[in-house]
Amino acid sequence: MKTFTETIDWALLRQQKEALLTIPEQLINSTQYDALQGVLSLIDHLQDYAVWSEAVTEEVVFNMNTDA
């Protein structure tokens, strides 16, 4: 049975995180900004935990391949 971190599509999560990071602060109010920061923080922690727990390699989670 796969673990939680093994079921995550890390490439898709990276793309989604990048999309969230491109939202201009001027287009959202402070409540939306706080919510966005919370979601981004959650993604950061998921990524860090996956690598820390050695469930997934750093290369898979963060796309550290220099050829990409």
C-alpha positions, 0 to 999 in steps of 0.5 A: 500500500502506498503512503500518503506522500507516494500518492501525490503527483509532485510535478503537478503540485510544483506547477500548481505552486508556481501558478499560485506564486504568480498571483499579483498581490494587488489583485487580492485582498488581505483575507485572500492573501493570508489564505494564499500564504497558508496554502503555500506554506502547507505545500512547502511543509508537504514538500519538506516532509516528503524529503525528510521522511525519505518517502520521495527524493528531493529531485522528484519533489523539487525538480532539482534536475538541472537538465529540466 
